[in-house]
């Protein structure tokens, strides 16, 4: 083979080698760029995961702090409730007063014989002294709300008192209101903390068929709510008084009842206890 041919063949081989080297370098460059991009993306993901982990750790720390705070509040509330009960028991120790605690509600039940005369809703001096002690204890717990609930036995109201208390509902409500007004007007308890309701004879705690049972049922209950329940509308609701439908003219008259208006009847609401008999025991 002529020398010139060898020269051309060698040159072509060199060009092929250079081309192959160039292609290899180009591929290595592409692979390097791809690897660098993937590394950058992984680093960004790692930074994002680290940030999320730090956020989770902070939330966990905040939640743990909140749990500890709630536990401290719960412990403080339990201690306050225990202190309230102890102070009430120390101030009101008497056979006529019972104190109970249930689900954050402290109930002080006072028999009516030390608060009111029979069939009356005016506080006796002895009853005022008891409520003075109650107010003194409540002064140490200014955020507590107090619901005063009146209860009676099932003995009907005396006919002579029907004009004031047509039924036991009115008597029980009047007694609860008298206690509330004394606490607010005489002892300075914030009236926004107080509420009054009458349950009449319908929430007995003893058998109304015996004098002893009726005596237990005639009472005033002061329900002291926990601070958690103080902001909610938890006042008990008394049962409604049913209307009594009678002729417009009172009994004993000879005149016919007044004619009803067109399209309707005339209803009146005389005292609900108008058919009650004379009581066999004091209210």
PEKAVEN-V858962 format. One record per backbone hydrogen bond with DSSP energy under -0.5 kcal/mol. NH is the residue of the N-H (numbers start at 1). CO is the residue of the C=O. If there is no record, write none. Layout:
NH/CO
NH/CO
This chain:
6/2
7/3
8/4
9/5
10/6
11/7
12/8
13/9
14/10
15/11
16/12
17/13
18/14
19/15
20/16
21/17
22/18
23/19
24/20
25/21
26/22
27/23
28/24
29/25
30/26
31/27
32/28
33/29
34/30
35/31
36/32
37/33
38/34
39/35
40/36
41/37
42/38
43/39
44/40
45/41
46/42
47/43
48/44
49/45
50/46
51/47
52/48
53/49
54/50
55/51
56/52
57/53
58/54
59/55
60/56
61/57
62/58
63/59
64/60
65/61
66/62
67/63
68/64
69/65
70/66
71/67
72/68
73/69
74/70
75/71
76/72
77/73
78/74
79/75
80/76
81/77
82/78
83/79
84/80
85/81
86/82
87/83
88/84
89/85
90/86
91/87
92/88
97/94
98/109
100/107
102/105
105/102
106/104
106/224
107/100
107/105
108/106
108/222
109/98
109/107
110/108
110/220
111/96
112/218
114/111
115/112
116/112
117/122
120/117
123/121
124/115
128/124
129/125
130/126
131/127
132/128
133/129
134/130
135/131
136/132
137/133
138/134
139/135
140/137
141/138
144/141
146/193
147/223
148/146
148/195
149/147
149/221
150/197
151/219
152/200
161/158
162/159
164/161
165/161
171/167
172/168
173/169
174/170
175/171
176/172
177/173
178/174
179/175
180/176
181/177
182/178
183/179
184/180
185/181
186/181
186/182
187/182
188/184
189/183
193/190
194/191
195/146
197/148
199/150
200/150
202/199
210/207
214/210
215/211
216/212
217/213
218/214
219/151
219/217
220/110
221/149
222/108
222/220
223/147
223/221
224/106
224/222
225/145
225/223
229/226
230/226
230/227
231/227
232/229
234/232
238/236
242/240
245/243
246/244
253/250
264/261
267/265
273/166
274/271
276/273
